[in-house]
């Protein structure tokens, strides 16, 4: 059975809207270009796509507090840098949320 034209039109419209929103978010939100674990500091270094870098102590990152250094070291940058993933910890974190949490008040 063929897909009705109105459904195809709606899908194209929704895809275009989502694509615009994604491009806008990529320009406005902090995105990770690289994430590495710094053993010496027990901290996560996140290099952002805008050239800035932020170092966050592991003890301040939800889900990583108390994790083994080997597990923290296995961080992966997801997609276009919007998230970080730790397979062995079954943990995904949003880069924009993580960066903003560092600057949040008490």
N, C-alpha and C positions, 0 to 999 in steps of 0.2 A: 504494500500500500504506500503510495506516494505521500510525502509530507506536504500539507497544505501551504500555499504561498504565504499566508499571513503568519504562520509559525516561522517560516524561513526568515521573513522580514523582521520579526520580533527577535529572533536569535542573532541576526546581524546587528541589530540596534543595540542589544544587550552586550554583545561582544565589543562593539565600538566604544560603548560607554565604559566598560570595564578596562579596556586598553587605555583610554584617556586617563582614567583614575590611577592606573598603575604608573603611567609616565609621570603624572603629577606627583604621586607619592615618592617616586624615585628622585625627583628634583628637590623635594621638600624635606624628606625624612633622612636621618642618618642611615647609611648602608655600609656594610662591611665589605672591604676589598680583601682583607686578610685577618685571620685571628690565630694567635699563637699563645701557648702557655709559657710563662716565664718562671721556671723552676726556682731560681734564686729569690724572686720576690713573692712566690706563690700567688701569682696574679695573671690575669688574662689581658693580653695586649690586643686591642682591636684597632686596625688601621682602616679608616673610613674612606669612602670613594671621593670625598671632597679634599683629601690630603691630611685631614686631622687624624690624630691617634689618641686613644684613651686607654689607660691602664687601670684595671679594676681588680682589687684584691678578691681572690676567690671566696673568702669568707663573707663577702657582701653580695654574692650572686646566688639567688634562690636556686636550689637544686644541685649546686656544686659544693656548698659548705659540707666539709667532711668527706668529699670524694677523693679517691686515690689520685695522686699526681699523673699516673699513667692514663687514667680515664679522662682527666681534664685535658691532657695533652692531645687527645684524639678528637679535638674540636673540628667541625667541618662548617664551612660557610654555605648556606643554602641559597639556591637560585641566584637572584641578582643582589644578594647581600642583605636581604631583609631579615634573615634568621640565622641562628647558629644551632648546630645539631651535635649531640653526643650519642652515638649508637649504643655503646655499652651501658650508658646511664638511662637510655630511653627518654632523653630530654631534648626539647626544642625550646629556644628562647628567641623572642623578638628583639632585633637589634635596636629599633627605635625605642622600645619600652625599656630595654636594659640601659641604654645611654641616658634616657630621661630620668630613670630611677636614681642614677648617680647624683643628679643635680636636684633631686626632690628634697624638700625640707624634712625636718624630723617628724 
